[in-house]
Amino acid sequence: MPIDKKTHILLSRSEVLDRYGIGNTTLYRWLSDGRFVEPIRFGPRCIRWKLQDLEAWEQQRQDAAE
């Protein structure tokens, strides 16, 4: 069975901010409002988002806009 490399790609907070053109305040507001993908927490100062989860979230937003 082939492995989808996207399932293993993790993005840092700064990469997520750059991807969506938002700042820290917006990111944490979206998280607290439940409007954004929950990150994986590796420790108190290390969080990452799965690229696959972000792409699914983007697709949901696009589908809702249509």
Backbone hydrogen bonds, N-H to C=O, Kabsch-Sander energy under -0.5 kcal/mol:
donor,donor_aa,acceptor,acceptor_aa,energy
5,K,3,I,-0.8
7,T,4,D,-1.5
8,H,5,K,-1.6
9,I,6,K,-0.9
10,L,8,H,-0.5
11,L,49,W,-3.1
16,V,12,S,-2.2
17,L,13,R,-2.6
18,D,14,S,-2.2
19,R,15,E,-2.3
20,Y,16,V,-1.8
21,G,17,L,-1.1
22,I,17,L,-1.7
27,L,23,G,-2.3
28,Y,24,N,-2.7
29,R,25,T,-2.0
30,W,26,T,-2.8
31,L,27,L,-2.3
32,S,28,Y,-2.3
33,D,29,R,-2.1
34,G,30,W,-0.5
34,G,31,L,-0.9
35,R,30,W,-2.7
36,F,30,W,-0.7
40,I,48,R,-3.6
41,R,39,P,-0.5
42,F,40,I,-0.7
42,F,46,C,-2.8
43,G,46,C,-1.1
46,C,43,G,-0.9
48,R,40,I,-2.2
49,W,11,L,-2.3
51,L,9,I,-2.4
52,Q,6,K,-0.8
54,L,50,K,-2.0
55,E,51,L,-2.6
56,A,52,Q,-1.8
57,W,53,D,-2.2
58,E,54,L,-2.4
59,Q,55,E,-2.2
60,Q,56,A,-2.2
61,R,57,W,-2.1
62,Q,58,E,-2.3
63,D,59,Q,-2.8
64,A,60,Q,-2.2
65,A,61,R,-1.4
66,E,62,Q,-0.9
66,E,63,D,-0.6
